[in-house]
Amino acid sequence: MMIDEKNILKVFKELDQIMEERCRQEKLFIFGSAALISMGFVGKDRMTEDVDVVKPLFDKEMIEVVAHVGQKFGLKTRWLNSDGGKVFLKDIPLGWEARVVEVYKGTSLNIFSLGRTDLICTKLDAFCDRQLMTDQQDLLALKPSTEEIEHASQWILSRGHIAEEVIKDVKLEIGKLIKNRGRGFER
């Protein structure tokens, strides 16, 4: 089973209930496709196999709870994972915590997504790195402006893990797609 707009809140609610039973309080900060699904940026057909967490890193108990919920919904064991957060946490644009958006508020669990600008940065980074159409589609769903693409490009360059030529080529490709949608990105 995959995570989509029909089941994401049910999955979060189940996680919240189990955490309440265990007297555990948690704030999660998510990014990636699940964040876009939670915020309604992508269409009904967009699915993902996991929810990427920026922070916190999970302890043994949390890993067990996540596996239990995954089993109940037919998801993979690590459907909620903090692996990606290890990579991005030190590099996410400064001030990201002030731009988060609450996507789920439960009794024992609150889930926040990176804000739109930071999602644009991380999705452009993912597309530059992996060249996956889903990353491109997610990025376009965020309807970035010229300035937002330029800001995201500068952030990616500052991280130093993707060649400037790759970023330039991706900006041209994304720019053409955005321009065709009437957003006017020209670089």
TIZADO-760649 format. One record per residue: residue number from 1; x, y, z of N, C-alpha, C in turn. Coordinates in steps of 0.02 Angstrom, whole numbers. Atoms other than C-alpha are relative to their C-alpha. Example, Ala and Ser with C-alpha at 12.3 -4.5 7.8 and 13.67 -1.06 7.14 Angstrom:
<recs>
<pos: 1	neast: 45	nnorth: -59	nup: 0	caeast: 615	canorth: -225	caup: 390	ceast: 45	cnorth: 60	cup: 0>
<pos: 2	neast: -42	nnorth: -59	nup: -3	caeast: 684	canorth: -53	caup: 357	ceast: -39	cnorth: 55	cup: 37>
</recs>
This chain:
<recs>
<pos: 1	neast: 42	nnorth: -59	nup: 0	caeast: 0	canorth: 0	caup: 0	ceast: 45	cnorth: 62	cup: 0>
<pos: 2	neast: -36	nnorth: -63	nup: 3	caeast: 55	canorth: 177	caup: -32	ceast: -38	cnorth: 53	cup: 41>
<pos: 3	neast: 29	nnorth: -56	nup: -37	caeast: 23	canorth: 339	caup: 62	ceast: -27	cnorth: 50	cup: -51>
<pos: 4	neast: 29	nnorth: -50	nup: 44	caeast: -95	canorth: 460	caup: -24	ceast: -46	cnorth: 45	cup: 40>
<pos: 5	neast: 43	nnorth: -48	nup: -36	caeast: -219	canorth: 597	caup: 18	ceast: -59	cnorth: -33	cup: 35>
<pos: 6	neast: 56	nnorth: 35	nup: -31	caeast: -353	canorth: 469	caup: 62	ceast: 18	cnorth: -31	cup: 67>
<pos: 7	neast: -17	nnorth: 36	nup: -61	caeast: -255	canorth: 382	caup: 198	ceast: 52	cnorth: 34	cup: 45>
<pos: 8	neast: -54	nnorth: -29	nup: -39	caeast: -119	canorth: 499	caup: 260	ceast: -22	cnorth: 22	cup: 69>
<pos: 9	neast: 24	nnorth: -22	nup: -66	caeast: -223	canorth: 574	caup: 400	ceast: -20	cnorth: -58	cup: 43>
<pos: 10	neast: 16	nnorth: 60	nup: -38	caeast: -286	canorth: 402	caup: 451	ceast: 63	cnorth: -31	cup: 30>
<pos: 11	neast: -63	nnorth: 28	nup: -23	caeast: -107	canorth: 342	caup: 465	ceast: 28	cnorth: 43	cup: 57>
<pos: 12	neast: -23	nnorth: -45	nup: -53	caeast: -58	canorth: 496	caup: 567	ceast: -41	cnorth: -9	cup: 63>
<pos: 13	neast: 44	nnorth: 8	nup: -58	caeast: -209	canorth: 472	caup: 680	ceast: 15	cnorth: -65	cup: 38>
<pos: 14	neast: -18	nnorth: 64	nup: -32	caeast: -164	canorth: 289	caup: 714	ceast: 65	cnorth: 7	cup: 38>
<pos: 15	neast: -64	nnorth: -12	nup: -33	caeast: 14	canorth: 341	caup: 755	ceast: -10	cnorth: 41	cup: 64>
<pos: 16	neast: 16	nnorth: -43	nup: -57	caeast: -54	canorth: 475	caup: 872	ceast: -32	cnorth: -41	cup: 56>
<pos: 17	neast: 34	nnorth: 41	nup: -50	caeast: -167	canorth: 349	caup: 962	ceast: 48	cnorth: -46	cup: 37>
<pos: 18	neast: -48	nnorth: 45	nup: -31	caeast: -27	canorth: 226	caup: 992	ceast: 48	cnorth: 39	cup: 45>
<pos: 19	neast: -45	nnorth: -42	nup: -40	caeast: 86	canorth: 365	caup: 1055	ceast: -35	cnorth: 22	cup: 64>
<pos: 20	neast: 38	nnorth: -19	nup: -60	caeast: -51	canorth: 421	caup: 1174	ceast: -3	cnorth: -59	cup: 49>
<pos: 21	neast: 2	nnorth: 60	nup: -43	caeast: -68	canorth: 243	caup: 1240	ceast: 67	cnorth: -11	cup: 36>
<pos: 22	neast: -67	nnorth: 9	nup: -29	caeast: 120	canorth: 243	caup: 1273	ceast: 23	cnorth: 62	cup: 39>
<pos: 23	neast: -16	nnorth: -63	nup: -36	caeast: 114	canorth: 416	caup: 1356	ceast: 61	cnorth: 34	cup: -31>
<pos: 24	neast: -57	nnorth: -29	nup: 36	caeast: 231	canorth: 483	caup: 1225	ceast: -24	cnorth: 61	cup: -40>
<pos: 25	neast: 15	nnorth: -61	nup: 38	caeast: 226	canorth: 661	caup: 1155	ceast: 54	cnorth: 10	cup: -52>
<pos: 26	neast: -50	nnorth: -8	nup: 54	caeast: 309	canorth: 699	caup: 989	ceast: -21	cnorth: 56	cup: -47>
<pos: 27	neast: 9	nnorth: -48	nup: 54	caeast: 329	canorth: 840	caup: 865	ceast: 44	cnorth: -25	cup: -57>
<pos: 28	neast: -37	nnorth: 22	nup: 59	caeast: 380	canorth: 784	caup: 691	ceast: 1	cnorth: 56	cup: -51>
<pos: 29	neast: -7	nnorth: -50	nup: 53	caeast: 443	canorth: 896	caup: 552	ceast: 15	cnorth: -39	cup: -64>
<pos: 30	neast: -5	nnorth: 40	nup: 61	caeast: 416	canorth: 821	caup: 379	ceast: 16	cnorth: 42	cup: -61>
<pos: 31	neast: -12	nnorth: -32	nup: 65	caeast: 468	canorth: 860	caup: 201	ceast: -12	cnorth: -53	cup: -54>
<pos: 32	neast: 9	nnorth: 48	nup: 53	caeast: 459	canorth: 775	caup: 32	ceast: -72	cnorth: -5	cup: -24>
<pos: 33	neast: 65	nnorth: 9	nup: 32	caeast: 309	canorth: 707	caup: -60	ceast: -57	cnorth: -3	cup: 50>
<pos: 34	neast: 53	nnorth: 4	nup: -50	caeast: 210	canorth: 667	caup: 97	ceast: -19	cnorth: 69	cup: 27>
<pos: 35	neast: 15	nnorth: -68	nup: -21	caeast: 224	canorth: 849	caup: 149	ceast: -45	cnorth: 34	cup: -51>
<pos: 36	neast: 41	nnorth: -30	nup: 53	caeast: 153	canorth: 903	caup: -19	ceast: -70	cnorth: -31	cup: 0>
<pos: 37	neast: 66	nnorth: 33	nup: -4	caeast: 13	canorth: 774	caup: -3	ceast: -39	cnorth: 28	cup: 60>
<pos: 38	neast: 33	nnorth: -25	nup: -61	caeast: -27	canorth: 833	caup: 175	ceast: -26	cnorth: 71	cup: -9>
<pos: 39	neast: 19	nnorth: -70	nup: 9	caeast: -37	canorth: 1014	caup: 119	ceast: -45	cnorth: 11	cup: -60>
<pos: 40	neast: 45	nnorth: -6	nup: 57	caeast: -141	canorth: 979	caup: -36	ceast: 30	cnorth: 31	cup: -63>
<pos: 41	neast: -33	nnorth: -29	nup: 59	caeast: -12	canorth: 1039	caup: -163	ceast: -4	cnorth: -45	cup: -61>
<pos: 42	neast: -1	nnorth: 48	nup: 56	caeast: -19	canorth: 881	caup: -269	ceast: -68	cnorth: -32	cup: -8>
<pos: 43	neast: 65	nnorth: 29	nup: 17	caeast: -163	canorth: 792	caup: -352	ceast: -15	cnorth: -66	cup: 36>
<pos: 44	neast: 25	nnorth: 61	nup: -32	caeast: -263	canorth: 643	caup: -294	ceast: 39	cnorth: -62	cup: -20>
<pos: 45	neast: -36	nnorth: 59	nup: 23	caeast: -156	canorth: 523	caup: -395	ceast: 72	cnorth: -4	cup: 26>
<pos: 46	neast: -68	nnorth: 1	nup: -26	caeast: 7	canorth: 568	caup: -306	ceast: 4	cnorth: -44	cup: 61>
<pos: 47	neast: -10	nnorth: 46	nup: -56	caeast: 67	canorth: 431	caup: -191	ceast: 75	cnorth: -2	cup: 17>
<pos: 48	neast: -70	nnorth: 10	nup: -21	caeast: 226	canorth: 396	caup: -93	ceast: 2	cnorth: -60	cup: 46>
<pos: 49	neast: -6	nnorth: 59	nup: -44	caeast: 293	canorth: 248	caup: 2	ceast: 23	cnorth: 18	cup: 70>
<pos: 50	neast: -24	nnorth: -18	nup: -67	caeast: 359	canorth: 348	caup: 148	ceast: -12	cnorth: 73	cup: 16>
<pos: 51	neast: 4	nnorth: -69	nup: -25	caeast: 353	canorth: 506	caup: 252	ceast: 70	cnorth: 16	cup: 26>
<pos: 52	neast: -68	nnorth: -20	nup: -20	caeast: 523	canorth: 591	caup: 266	ceast: -4	cnorth: 50	cup: 57>
<pos: 53	neast: 0	nnorth: -41	nup: -60	caeast: 558	canorth: 670	caup: 435	ceast: 67	cnorth: 37	cup: 5>
<pos: 54	neast: -60	nnorth: -40	nup: -10	caeast: 682	canorth: 813	caup: 458	ceast: 27	cnorth: -12	cup: 70>
<pos: 55	neast: -18	nnorth: 15	nup: -69	caeast: 683	canorth: 791	caup: 645	ceast: -61	cnorth: -17	cup: 40>
<pos: 56	neast: -61	nnorth: 24	nup: -33	caeast: 687	canorth: 715	caup: 771	ceast: 24	cnorth: -66	cup: -30>
<pos: 57	neast: -23	nnorth: 68	nup: 15	caeast: 794	canorth: 561	caup: 743	ceast: -38	cnorth: -47	cup: 46>
<pos: 58	neast: 42	nnorth: 46	nup: -39	caeast: 697	canorth: 410	caup: 805	ceast: 40	cnorth: -45	cup: 46>
<pos: 59	neast: -28	nnorth: 48	nup: -46	caeast: 737	canorth: 307	caup: 957	ceast: -32	cnorth: -69	cup: -14>
<pos: 60	neast: 23	nnorth: 69	nup: 11	caeast: 703	canorth: 119	caup: 969	ceast: -76	cnorth: -6	cup: 8>
<pos: 61	neast: 72	nnorth: 5	nup: -11	caeast: 527	canorth: 140	caup: 1039	ceast: -38	cnorth: 30	cup: -59>
<pos: 62	neast: 34	nnorth: -32	nup: 56	caeast: 477	canorth: 259	caup: 899	ceast: 5	cnorth: -44	cup: -63>
<pos: 63	neast: -7	nnorth: 45	nup: 57	caeast: 545	canorth: 139	caup: 768	ceast: -49	cnorth: -58	cup: 5>
<pos: 64	neast: 48	nnorth: 54	nup: -11	caeast: 439	canorth: 1	caup: 844	ceast: -72	cnorth: 23	cup: -13>
<pos: 65	neast: 67	nnorth: -27	nup: 10	caeast: 282	canorth: 110	caup: 845	ceast: -13	cnorth: 10	cup: -75>
<pos: 66	neast: 6	nnorth: -12	nup: 73	caeast: 311	canorth: 160	caup: 663	ceast: -10	cnorth: -67	cup: -36>
<pos: 67	neast: 6	nnorth: 67	nup: 32	caeast: 333	canorth: -24	caup: 613	ceast: -70	cnorth: -29	cup: 12>
<pos: 68	neast: 67	nnorth: 25	nup: -17	caeast: 171	canorth: -70	caup: 703	ceast: -54	cnorth: 33	cup: -43>
<pos: 69	neast: 49	nnorth: -36	nup: 41	caeast: 71	canorth: 65	caup: 613	ceast: 8	cnorth: -21	cup: -73>
<pos: 70	neast: -12	nnorth: 21	nup: 68	caeast: 152	canorth: 17	caup: 449	ceast: -31	cnorth: -68	cup: -15>
<pos: 71	neast: 29	nnorth: 67	nup: 9	caeast: 100	canorth: -164	caup: 472	ceast: -76	cnorth: 4	cup: -4>
<pos: 72	neast: 73	nnorth: -6	nup: -1	caeast: -80	canorth: -113	caup: 511	ceast: -26	cnorth: 26	cup: -67>
<pos: 73	neast: 23	nnorth: -31	nup: 63	caeast: -92	canorth: -10	caup: 350	ceast: 31	cnorth: -31	cup: -62>
<pos: 74	neast: -32	nnorth: 31	nup: 58	caeast: 11	canorth: -124	caup: 238	ceast: 55	cnorth: 42	cup: -30>
<pos: 75	neast: -56	nnorth: -42	nup: 22	caeast: 153	canorth: 2	caup: 227	ceast: 66	cnorth: -34	cup: 16>
<pos: 76	neast: -65	nnorth: 29	nup: -17	caeast: 337	canorth: -36	caup: 231	ceast: 17	cnorth: 16	cup: 73>
<pos: 77	neast: -17	nnorth: -7	nup: -71	caeast: 416	canorth: -51	caup: 404	ceast: 24	cnorth: 70	cup: 17>
<pos: 78	neast: -28	nnorth: -66	nup: -12	caeast: 508	canorth: 115	caup: 389	ceast: -38	cnorth: 53	cup: -40>
<pos: 79	neast: 41	nnorth: -47	nup: 38	caeast: 363	canorth: 211	caup: 310	ceast: 9	cnorth: 71	cup: 26>
<pos: 80	neast: -15	nnorth: -65	nup: -30	caeast: 404	canorth: 355	caup: 428	ceast: 73	cnorth: -4	cup: 20>
<pos: 81	neast: -71	nnorth: 7	nup: -12	caeast: 589	canorth: 384	caup: 427	ceast: 36	cnorth: 66	cup: 7>
<pos: 82	neast: -40	nnorth: -60	nup: -11	caeast: 715	canorth: 509	caup: 487	ceast: 68	cnorth: -4	cup: -34>
<pos: 83	neast: -64	nnorth: 7	nup: 35	caeast: 855	canorth: 450	caup: 373	ceast: 16	cnorth: 62	cup: -42>
<pos: 84	neast: -11	nnorth: -59	nup: 42	caeast: 833	canorth: 596	caup: 252	ceast: 16	cnorth: 62	cup: 41>
<pos: 85	neast: -13	nnorth: -57	nup: -45	caeast: 833	canorth: 718	caup: 397	ceast: 72	cnorth: 5	cup: 21>
<pos: 86	neast: -72	nnorth: 0	nup: -18	caeast: 1010	canorth: 666	caup: 441	ceast: 39	cnorth: 39	cup: -51>
<pos: 87	neast: -35	nnorth: -34	nup: 54	caeast: 1065	canorth: 732	caup: 272	ceast: -17	cnorth: 75	cup: -2>
<pos: 88	neast: 22	nnorth: -68	nup: 10	caeast: 960	canorth: 890	caup: 263	ceast: 4	cnorth: 45	cup: 61>
<pos: 89	neast: 7	nnorth: -41	nup: -61	caeast: 953	canorth: 948	caup: 444	ceast: 54	cnorth: 52	cup: 6>
<pos: 90	neast: -55	nnorth: -48	nup: -8	caeast: 1123	canorth: 1031	caup: 443	ceast: 2	cnorth: 51	cup: -57>
<pos: 91	neast: -4	nnorth: -43	nup: 59	caeast: 1093	canorth: 1112	caup: 273	ceast: -66	cnorth: 36	cup: -18>
<pos: 92	neast: 64	nnorth: -32	nup: 18	caeast: 909	canorth: 1162	caup: 269	ceast: 7	cnorth: 76	cup: 8>
<pos: 93	neast: -7	nnorth: -73	nup: -5	caeast: 892	canorth: 1349	caup: 236	ceast: -14	cnorth: 26	cup: 71>
<pos: 94	neast: 6	nnorth: -28	nup: -67	caeast: 915	canorth: 1449	caup: 394	ceast: -70	cnorth: 28	cup: 13>
<pos: 95	neast: 65	nnorth: -26	nup: -19	caeast: 757	canorth: 1493	caup: 487	ceast: -58	cnorth: -44	cup: -19>
<pos: 96	neast: 53	nnorth: 44	nup: 24	caeast: 659	canorth: 1344	caup: 420	ceast: -53	cnorth: -14	cup: 53>
<pos: 97	neast: 49	nnorth: 16	nup: -53	caeast: 578	canorth: 1310	caup: 590	ceast: -52	cnorth: 55	cup: 9>
<pos: 98	neast: 48	nnorth: -55	nup: -5	caeast: 494	canorth: 1481	caup: 585	ceast: -50	cnorth: -1	cup: -58>
<pos: 99	neast: 44	nnorth: 2	nup: 59	caeast: 415	canorth: 1438	caup: 416	ceast: -41	cnorth: -64	cup: -5>
<pos: 100	neast: 36	nnorth: 63	nup: 4	caeast: 340	canorth: 1268	caup: 457	ceast: -76	cnorth: 11	cup: 2>
<pos: 101	neast: 73	nnorth: -2	nup: 2	caeast: 155	canorth: 1232	caup: 432	ceast: -26	cnorth: -63	cup: 34>
<pos: 102	neast: 29	nnorth: 58	nup: -33	caeast: 54	canorth: 1119	caup: 546	ceast: -46	cnorth: -37	cup: -48>
<pos: 103	neast: 41	nnorth: 40	nup: 44	caeast: -21	canorth: 975	caup: 447	ceast: -41	cnorth: -52	cup: 38>
<pos: 104	neast: 40	nnorth: 45	nup: -42	caeast: -84	canorth: 866	caup: 590	ceast: 10	cnorth: 20	cup: 73>
<pos: 105	neast: -2	nnorth: -15	nup: -71	caeast: -129	canorth: 906	caup: 770	ceast: -41	cnorth: -53	cup: 36>
<pos: 106	neast: 34	nnorth: 53	nup: -37	caeast: -169	canorth: 760	caup: 881	ceast: 8	cnorth: 11	cup: 75>
<pos: 107	neast: -6	nnorth: -3	nup: -72	caeast: -170	canorth: 722	caup: 1065	ceast: 72	cnorth: -6	cup: 22>
<pos: 108	neast: -70	nnorth: 13	nup: -18	caeast: 8	canorth: 657	caup: 1075	ceast: 49	cnorth: 13	cup: -56>
<pos: 109	neast: -42	nnorth: -8	nup: 59	caeast: 73	canorth: 696	caup: 902	ceast: -20	cnorth: 63	cup: -38>
<pos: 110	neast: 9	nnorth: -58	nup: 44	caeast: 93	canorth: 859	caup: 807	ceast: 50	cnorth: -9	cup: -57>
<pos: 111	neast: -42	nnorth: 7	nup: 59	caeast: 160	canorth: 853	caup: 630	ceast: 0	cnorth: 67	cup: -38>
<pos: 112	neast: -11	nnorth: -63	nup: 36	caeast: 231	canorth: 1005	caup: 541	ceast: 37	cnorth: -15	cup: -65>
<pos: 113	neast: -36	nnorth: 6	nup: 63	caeast: 287	canorth: 1019	caup: 361	ceast: 47	cnorth: 60	cup: -7>
<pos: 114	neast: -40	nnorth: -57	nup: 21	caeast: 428	canorth: 1125	caup: 297	ceast: -47	cnorth: 47	cup: -37>
<pos: 115	neast: 40	nnorth: -49	nup: 37	caeast: 356	canorth: 1285	caup: 226	ceast: 11	cnorth: -6	cup: -75>
<pos: 116	neast: -2	nnorth: 4	nup: 73	caeast: 327	canorth: 1307	caup: 40	ceast: 68	cnorth: 18	cup: -29>
<pos: 117	neast: -65	nnorth: -21	nup: 26	caeast: 490	canorth: 1400	caup: 7	ceast: 53	cnorth: -53	cup: 12>
<pos: 118	neast: -49	nnorth: 52	nup: -16	caeast: 591	canorth: 1265	caup: 94	ceast: -15	cnorth: -65	cup: -38>
<pos: 119	neast: 18	nnorth: 57	nup: 41	caeast: 495	canorth: 1129	caup: 2	ceast: 25	cnorth: 10	cup: -72>
<pos: 120	neast: -26	nnorth: -15	nup: 67	caeast: 542	canorth: 1215	caup: -162	ceast: 75	cnorth: -14	cup: -1>
<pos: 121	neast: -73	nnorth: 13	nup: -4	caeast: 725	canorth: 1210	caup: -108	ceast: 15	cnorth: -75	cup: 0>
<pos: 122	neast: -15	nnorth: 72	nup: -6	caeast: 721	canorth: 1026	caup: -59	ceast: -23	cnorth: -39	cup: -62>
<pos: 123	neast: 23	nnorth: 35	nup: 60	caeast: 620	canorth: 972	caup: -212	ceast: 45	cnorth: 16	cup: -60>
<pos: 124	neast: -47	nnorth: -16	nup: 55	caeast: 735	canorth: 1066	caup: -333	ceast: 65	cnorth: -38	cup: 11>
<pos: 125	neast: -60	nnorth: 38	nup: -16	caeast: 883	canorth: 987	caup: -244	ceast: -9	cnorth: -74	cup: -19>
<pos: 126	neast: 13	nnorth: 70	nup: 16	caeast: 804	canorth: 814	caup: -260	ceast: -1	cnorth: -11	cup: -76>
<pos: 127	neast: 4	nnorth: 8	nup: 73	caeast: 767	canorth: 841	caup: -445	ceast: 69	cnorth: 6	cup: -31>
<pos: 128	neast: -68	nnorth: -7	nup: 26	caeast: 945	canorth: 901	caup: -479	ceast: 40	cnorth: -64	cup: 14>
<pos: 129	neast: -38	nnorth: 59	nup: -21	caeast: 1013	canorth: 749	caup: -386	ceast: -23	cnorth: -64	cup: -34>
<pos: 130	neast: 26	nnorth: 65	nup: 22	caeast: 898	canorth: 609	caup: -443	ceast: -29	cnorth: 0	cup: -71>
<pos: 131	neast: 31	nnorth: -7	nup: 66	caeast: 818	canorth: 676	caup: -604	ceast: -64	cnorth: -43	cup: -7>
<pos: 132	neast: 63	nnorth: 38	nup: 2	caeast: 653	canorth: 589	caup: -560	ceast: -58	cnorth: 45	cup: -20>
<pos: 133	neast: 58	nnorth: -39	nup: 22	caeast: 493	canorth: 647	caup: -644	ceast: -45	cnorth: 18	cup: 59>
<pos: 134	neast: 42	nnorth: -16	nup: -57	caeast: 401	canorth: 638	caup: -478	ceast: 26	cnorth: 62	cup: 37>
<pos: 135	neast: -28	nnorth: -60	nup: -31	caeast: 521	canorth: 767	caup: -405	ceast: -16	cnorth: 62	cup: -42>
<pos: 136	neast: 16	nnorth: -56	nup: 45	caeast: 495	canorth: 877	caup: -558	ceast: -74	cnorth: 20	cup: 7>
<pos: 137	neast: 72	nnorth: -14	nup: -6	caeast: 305	canorth: 861	caup: -545	ceast: -17	cnorth: 32	cup: 67>
<pos: 138	neast: 11	nnorth: -30	nup: -67	caeast: 309	canorth: 898	caup: -358	ceast: 23	cnorth: 72	cup: 1>
<pos: 139	neast: -26	nnorth: -69	nup: 3	caeast: 415	canorth: 1052	caup: -389	ceast: -48	cnorth: 45	cup: -38>
<pos: 140	neast: 47	nnorth: -41	nup: 39	caeast: 296	canorth: 1115	caup: -523	ceast: -66	cnorth: 10	cup: 37>
<pos: 141	neast: 61	nnorth: -7	nup: -39	caeast: 148	canorth: 1083	caup: -407	ceast: 5	cnorth: 56	cup: 51>
<pos: 142	neast: -10	nnorth: -54	nup: -48	caeast: 224	canorth: 1209	caup: -287	ceast: -3	cnorth: 69	cup: -33>
<pos: 143	neast: 6	nnorth: -62	nup: 39	caeast: 211	canorth: 1341	caup: -426	ceast: 52	cnorth: 52	cup: 20>
<pos: 144	neast: -52	nnorth: -48	nup: -20	caeast: 379	canorth: 1423	caup: -392	ceast: 6	cnorth: 59	cup: -48>
<pos: 145	neast: -13	nnorth: -60	nup: 40	caeast: 417	canorth: 1598	caup: -452	ceast: 73	cnorth: 1	cup: -22>
<pos: 146	neast: -69	nnorth: -9	nup: 22	caeast: 576	canorth: 1655	caup: -538	ceast: 46	cnorth: 9	cup: 60>
<pos: 147	neast: -41	nnorth: -15	nup: -59	caeast: 643	canorth: 1721	caup: -373	ceast: 9	cnorth: -62	cup: 44>
<pos: 148	neast: -4	nnorth: 60	nup: -42	caeast: 602	canorth: 1560	caup: -280	ceast: 47	cnorth: -53	cup: -30>
<pos: 149	neast: -45	nnorth: 47	nup: 33	caeast: 692	canorth: 1452	caup: -409	ceast: 72	cnorth: 24	cup: 7>
<pos: 150	neast: -68	nnorth: -27	nup: -8	caeast: 843	canorth: 1568	caup: -402	ceast: 24	cnorth: -9	cup: 71>
<pos: 151	neast: -18	nnorth: 10	nup: -70	caeast: 843	canorth: 1563	caup: -212	ceast: 17	cnorth: -73	cup: 13>
<pos: 152	neast: -12	nnorth: 72	nup: -10	caeast: 831	canorth: 1373	caup: -213	ceast: 65	cnorth: -21	cup: -34>
<pos: 153	neast: -61	nnorth: 17	nup: 36	caeast: 971	canorth: 1362	caup: -341	ceast: 62	cnorth: 23	cup: 39>
<pos: 154	neast: -56	nnorth: -25	nup: -40	caeast: 1086	canorth: 1470	caup: -234	ceast: 10	cnorth: -43	cup: 63>
<pos: 155	neast: -6	nnorth: 44	nup: -58	caeast: 1047	canorth: 1361	caup: -83	ceast: 34	cnorth: -65	cup: -19>
<pos: 156	neast: -30	nnorth: 63	nup: 23	caeast: 1091	canorth: 1204	caup: -181	ceast: 74	cnorth: 10	cup: -14>
<pos: 157	neast: -70	nnorth: -15	nup: 14	caeast: 1253	canorth: 1283	caup: -242	ceast: 40	cnorth: 5	cup: 65>
<pos: 158	neast: -35	nnorth: -10	nup: -63	caeast: 1299	canorth: 1329	caup: -63	ceast: 14	cnorth: -66	cup: 35>
<pos: 159	neast: -10	nnorth: 66	nup: -30	caeast: 1283	canorth: 1146	caup: -12	ceast: 59	cnorth: -36	cup: -32>
<pos: 160	neast: -60	nnorth: 26	nup: 33	caeast: 1417	canorth: 1101	caup: -139	ceast: -2	cnorth: -72	cup: -22>
<pos: 161	neast: 3	nnorth: 70	nup: 19	caeast: 1355	canorth: 928	caup: -184	ceast: -25	cnorth: -13	cup: -71>
<pos: 162	neast: 25	nnorth: 7	nup: 68	caeast: 1283	canorth: 961	caup: -357	ceast: 37	cnorth: 52	cup: -43>
<pos: 163	neast: -39	nnorth: -43	nup: 45	caeast: 1382	canorth: 1034	caup: -502	ceast: -42	cnorth: 58	cup: -25>
<pos: 164	neast: 33	nnorth: -60	nup: 24	caeast: 1339	canorth: 1209	caup: -558	ceast: -33	cnorth: -10	cup: -68>
<pos: 165	neast: 27	nnorth: 12	nup: 67	caeast: 1312	canorth: 1148	caup: -736	ceast: -66	cnorth: -39	cup: 4>
<pos: 166	neast: 62	nnorth: 38	nup: -9	caeast: 1179	canorth: 1024	caup: -677	ceast: -56	cnorth: 46	cup: 22>
<pos: 167	neast: 50	nnorth: -47	nup: -24	caeast: 1088	canorth: 1161	caup: -583	ceast: -23	cnorth: 46	cup: -56>
<pos: 168	neast: 16	nnorth: -45	nup: 56	caeast: 1095	canorth: 1276	caup: -733	ceast: -46	cnorth: -36	cup: -50>
<pos: 169	neast: 41	nnorth: 38	nup: 47	caeast: 1024	canorth: 1140	caup: -848	ceast: -70	cnorth: -12	cup: 27>
<pos: 170	neast: 65	nnorth: 12	nup: -32	caeast: 885	canorth: 1098	caup: -725	ceast: -41	cnorth: 65	cup: 3>
<pos: 171	neast: 36	nnorth: -64	nup: -1	caeast: 841	canorth: 1282	caup: -705	ceast: -29	cnorth: 16	cup: -68>
<pos: 172	neast: 26	nnorth: -12	nup: 68	caeast: 823	canorth: 1297	caup: -894	ceast: -61	cnorth: -44	cup: -14>
<pos: 173	neast: 55	nnorth: 47	nup: 11	caeast: 713	canorth: 1142	caup: -902	ceast: -62	cnorth: 20	cup: 40>
<pos: 174	neast: 56	nnorth: -20	nup: -43	caeast: 604	canorth: 1196	caup: -755	ceast: -28	cnorth: 66	cup: -24>
<pos: 175	neast: 21	nnorth: -65	nup: 25	caeast: 599	canorth: 1373	caup: -823	ceast: -46	cnorth: -5	cup: -60>
<pos: 176	neast: 42	nnorth: 10	nup: 59	caeast: 528	canorth: 1314	caup: -989	ceast: -69	cnorth: -27	cup: 20>
<pos: 177	neast: 64	nnorth: 30	nup: -22	caeast: 396	canorth: 1208	caup: -902	ceast: -43	cnorth: 52	cup: 37>
<pos: 178	neast: 38	nnorth: -50	nup: -37	caeast: 346	canorth: 1350	caup: -786	ceast: -26	cnorth: 54	cup: -47>
<pos: 179	neast: 21	nnorth: -50	nup: 48	caeast: 340	canorth: 1475	caup: -928	ceast: -60	cnorth: -25	cup: -41>
<pos: 180	neast: 56	nnorth: 29	nup: 37	caeast: 226	canorth: 1358	caup: -1025	ceast: -64	cnorth: -1	cup: 42>
<pos: 181	neast: 59	nnorth: -1	nup: -45	caeast: 111	canorth: 1358	caup: -873	ceast: -20	cnorth: 72	cup: 17>
<pos: 182	neast: 19	nnorth: -69	nup: -10	caeast: 107	canorth: 1548	caup: -874	ceast: 30	cnorth: 34	cup: 61>
<pos: 183	neast: -31	nnorth: -30	nup: -59	caeast: 222	canorth: 1584	caup: -726	ceast: 55	cnorth: 50	cup: -17>
<pos: 184	neast: -48	nnorth: -51	nup: 22	caeast: 352	canorth: 1682	caup: -827	ceast: 71	cnorth: -7	cup: 25>
<pos: 185	neast: -69	nnorth: 10	nup: -22	caeast: 514	canorth: 1606	caup: -762	ceast: 45	cnorth: 5	cup: -62>
<pos: 186	neast: -43	nnorth: -10	nup: 58	caeast: 650	canorth: 1665	caup: -882	ceast: 72	cnorth: 6	cup: 22>
<pos: 187	neast: -73	nnorth: -1	nup: -14	caeast: 833	canorth: 1618	caup: -853	ceast: 32	cnorth: -55	cup: -37>
</recs>
